[in-house]
């Protein structure tokens, strides 16, 4: 009989467990406009949950399941704010200063993580001008896990409006991207950055990919262990990406590859499968833009292999795009400081492809096909208007016969094509461009955007 009050107290406590939301839901957040979004969290089994928002014309109700979780999905209207969202169970949660706009995910390694505080070009000036109430920032804390986690935390305590204080510690590329996007679209922009300096692509790839492709596991072993990131394949994905897979985004950008210069040969299929797995987890084919790694002096030709792999992935993965960085970088600096043009190029690509804005030519020349005939190599390109060599001539093109011994080719521009020939190569079989880790591009289009590193064998399309 003495146990009855204690049991009654325990049941009462269980019946008043607080509703809890993941960290991605906080004051100052941005929800994707004109879309179907989901709010989820934890609560007592059978707990009744009600969601209300200033921008909704009705309440949404659900009941927490026997796994102590709940989900509420609703359609958002056009851009606007600030709004309040309330979630009521046994307790009340009110989220304030919420905006509806465009939400983008940024991921990768240190060049994506790099902030103005690290020492970017004109950093102090950019920091001083960073007050933008309609730009919101969420910086995911570094974490790795063997299994998928239920929450990913912001290292600054939730979404923040862009101010000099918040911007200076956020991804510089993410900020400049948001600034350009907001300037053109005139809507709120939210950027989530989940990046880890030094991390390999394998860290961001779900473990199911490695089960299907065991060669990826063997290739990953070539990198060995690191003092900068954990060696657990899929660890960062589980702890820094998967927890908010249900948070609606407009698209994603990826700046990574420097670490994989240590095992470059399977980078293209690995990145292809990683993109597919991220899209599968979210249930839609969101845009995925790759920022190509910059030249750097200690990689021999591995840097060229990674850049060519990134070019190849974009060529073969639908709804993707490539941003080049080589012409705004220094080959003696692993972390180029000129981040603003990279963020602007990324934004211009998204504005053109994802938002269908007519901004003129904002894309780099893209290698379309190579033809080998009459002792010459003819390269066809897209976005080739106004092709020119920076120094009047180019020494970055090489061709080889079947023996694979490359020589520098004479290069001519004709009708927006590149024609190559070499005195001692009668029957060329291979062609490559800017094929070294320190190669700076010298082929540009009229928008002064450079062409990517390139490698081809035989006639291709």
HELIX and SHEET records of a PDB file:
HELIX    1   1 UNK A    3  UNK A   14  1                                  12    
HELIX    2   2 UNK A  110  UNK A  113  1                                   4    
HELIX    3   3 UNK A  116  UNK A  118  5                                   3    
HELIX    4   4 UNK A  123  UNK A  128  1                                   6    
HELIX    5   5 UNK A  164  UNK A  167  1                                   4    
HELIX    6   6 UNK A  172  UNK A  185  1                                  14    
HELIX    7   7 UNK A  201  UNK A  204  5                                   4    
HELIX    8   8 UNK A  207  UNK A  212  1                                   6    
HELIX    9   9 UNK A  214  UNK A  220  1                                   7    
HELIX   10  10 UNK A  221  UNK A  223  5                                   3    
HELIX   11  11 UNK A  235  UNK A  236  1                                   2    
HELIX   12  12 UNK A  237  UNK A  241  3                                   5    
HELIX   13  13 UNK A  242  UNK A  244  5                                   3    
HELIX   14  14 UNK A  259  UNK A  262  5                                   4    
HELIX   15  15 UNK A  264  UNK A  266  5                                   3    
HELIX   16  16 UNK A  267  UNK A  282  1                                  16    
HELIX   17  17 UNK A  302  UNK A  316  1                                  15    
HELIX   18  18 UNK A  326  UNK A  328  5                                   3    
HELIX   19  19 UNK A  340  UNK A  353  1                                  14    
SHEET    1   A 3 UNK A  20  UNK A  21  0                                        
SHEET    2   A 3 UNK A  36  UNK A  42 -1                                        
SHEET    3   A 3 UNK A  69  UNK A  75 -1                                        
SHEET    1   B 5 UNK A  30  UNK A  32  0                                        
SHEET    2   B 5 UNK A  92  UNK A 108  1                                        
SHEET    3   B 5 UNK A  80  UNK A  88 -1                                        
SHEET    4   B 5 UNK A  48  UNK A  53 -1                                        
SHEET    5   B 5 UNK A  60  UNK A  63 -1                                        
SHEET    1   C 5 UNK A  30  UNK A  32  0                                        
SHEET    2   C 5 UNK A  92  UNK A 108  1                                        
SHEET    3   C 5 UNK A 188  UNK A 195  1                                        
SHEET    4   C 5 UNK A 132  UNK A 139  1                                        
SHEET    5   C 5 UNK A 160  UNK A 162 -1                                        
SHEET    1   D 5 UNK A  30  UNK A  32  0                                        
SHEET    2   D 5 UNK A  92  UNK A 108  1                                        
SHEET    3   D 5 UNK A 251  UNK A 255  1                                        
SHEET    4   D 5 UNK A 287  UNK A 291  1                                        
SHEET    5   D 5 UNK A 320  UNK A 323  1                                        
SHEET    1   E 4 UNK A 366  UNK A 373  0                                        
SHEET    2   E 4 UNK A 376  UNK A 382 -1                                        
SHEET    3   E 4 UNK A 417  UNK A 421 -1                                        
SHEET    4   E 4 UNK A 410  UNK A 414 -1                                        
SHEET    1   F 2 UNK A 388  UNK A 389  0                                        
SHEET    2   F 2 UNK A 443  UNK A 444 -1                                        
SHEET    1   G 4 UNK A 407  UNK A 408  0                                        
SHEET    2   G 4 UNK A 397  UNK A 400 -1                                        
SHEET    3   G 4 UNK A 430  UNK A 433 -1                                        
SHEET    4   G 4 UNK A 454  UNK A 457 -1                                        
END                                                                             
